[in-house]
Amino acid sequence: MNRKLLVICMTSSLIVGAGGTYIGMNIWEENKTKSDSAANSNATVLSKVDKAYNLILNNYVEKVDKAELEEGAIKGMLSTLDDPYSVYMDKDSAKQFEQALDSSFEGIGAEISAEDDKVIIVSPIKDSPAEKAGIKANDEIVKVDGESVQGFDLYDVTQKIRGEKGTKVELEIVRQGLEKPLQIAVVRDEVPQITVHSSVKREGGENIGYIEITSFSQETASEFHKALQEQEQQGIAGLILDVRGNPGGLLTSVNEILGEFVTLDKPYVQIEHRDGETEQFYSDLKQKKDYPVVVLVDNGSASASEIMAGAMKEAENYTLIGEKTFGKGTVQQAVPMEDGSKIKLTLFKWLTPDGNWIHKKGIEPNLEVEKSALYKTHPLQIEKTLKREMNTEQVKYAQEILTSLGYRTDRQDGYFSSQTEIAVKAFQGSNNLTETGTIDANTAEKMQQAVRTEMQKDENDMQLQTALRYIVN
């Protein structure tokens, strides 16, 4: 029974990067020793690579930059793996990779991955520029600043998206269910890594603890323990753990948190090596909580969040509520190079307590609950004012927003009807706008602000409401 601390980092990759799981150097050194023993047998292959390198460096018709040639060779080798989570990071990218796990970093605040030659948003970070701009989990990025990402590897795409605070990046997004791509402008900013948000909610005359974990960073476990202790001192009758939209982070944090809930009877995670051998990792907890615990998940719950969800569901039979998770079941190692760059390479698979590999499958909740219409609206892009008799997809998005906010429209097919005009006037009147009945950029922004405000209200969160009722009933 292996009870050693598993040092794994489920990185949210830049948080615009190649997300995944990343393992501590102690395990890497063990593998390095094994690989060194096979060095002699690989000498012929290496001499071939060396010959090609020198041939190009010294004889190509134009002068070749040595560093670029070396980096190109590394990228080329990694590209043959057909694994979006195995990537090369130059010095700057490696630094940003580490900063993404600190208290804050600059960027748009969204993890991206590659799937079937598509660049996919895993999840935007809570209150990040990406979330505020309307980017959602499973959005596909097809263009960055007007340039197609087709044919670019994930590293190159992240380089295009990254930038300094205050600068803007234009993303063209394909979203399932929409006929045309969305053009979304995101202003890069500092993304604070305040990862634990807690409160005590009242339901059925009981105090119910609520702790949201937005990612797993350096301070998450200590923040969590403090929040939980404060809530337990108030005598909570149950606890809701919310990892919706959580793209991952450090498993050291997950390990410490799971130590509060998963007993030593079953492993909280298993690691499968390339030879098929598995290691099981356990907590030291002898007795579970004396109150019910539920976990909220959705399709933006990825990587470390899924380790938590899988452990809670399979090891202790805690209930998961929400939607199926993202499906990220591999483990990476970020190996530093001499010049400060890094290679992040997939080394292992991780399995749930029952030995399930959830990669590209996700984890099904015990109680499936969809989000309300508020959470399914799309950002408006007003190039010209929307008005009566127009029939466009933007009008359709506006009708969906108005309906989700409680303003009745007779249709949601994109035709700007007289009833739609009445609904727009009603919204404008309620928000101190001139009641024109048309939607200009100012009205559109107010509508989107109203959606964001309503989304933050507990009563509009059907998954949360289900969890509260589940605990008290």
Order of alpha helices (4+ residues) and beta strands (2+ residues): beta-beta-alpha-alpha-alpha-beta-alpha-beta-beta-beta-alpha-beta-beta-alpha-beta-beta-beta-beta-beta-alpha-beta-beta-alpha-beta-beta-beta-alpha-beta-beta-beta-beta-alpha-alpha-alpha-alpha
